[in-house]
Amino acid sequence: LWVLGGIIGSYIVNRFVLSRIFDLLLVNIGIQNAIISLVRYTIIIASFVIGLRSVGLGSVIIYILAILGGLGVAGKELITDLIGYFIILIQRPIKIGDFIKINDDVNGIVRHITLRSVILRRKNSVTIIVPNSQVMSKPVVNWNYSRTYFAFDDILLTVPYKEDAEVVKN
């Protein structure tokens, strides 16, 4: 009953409280989703712990935490990617539609940002999946970071020698 109450309570908080706060503050949709997910899981976990304690299984919580700690060590990269996801959503160093370059081989237009990775599409329509931890730990060149400026890496023009230099310059 506690877990069911937690699920219903998290739905009510997200639906009626957070959505109204987000409407008033004009919060970005990515940040809204991150906060709603965090609040939902926090309420459900808290209700689960309270439920275990209410039926006398409070000592089981220690074993569950030990198991989760062991899984946390084993899934260190996954946890790093999840943290990177929330940092990407809050700081907004990249967003969907940006042309980014992480290194010479990894560049493209951001098509999707997931809990685990950033999905890029290259010029030749090849999809590259980059873990969030790499996006957060390596320098990223973002040609669309500023709204008022868009840059190109290099533009090469080939002009025959017989053309007039003034006409080409203009």
Secondary structure, 3 states (H helix, E strand, C coil): CHHHHHHHHHHHHHHHHHHHHHHHHCCCHHHHHHHHHHHHHHHHHHHHHHHHHHCCCCCHHHHHHHHHHHHHHHCHHHHHHHHHHHHHHHHCCCCCCCEEECCCCCEEEEEEECCCEEEEECCCCCEEEEEHHHHHHCCCEECCCCCCCCCCCCCCCCCCCCCCHHHHHC
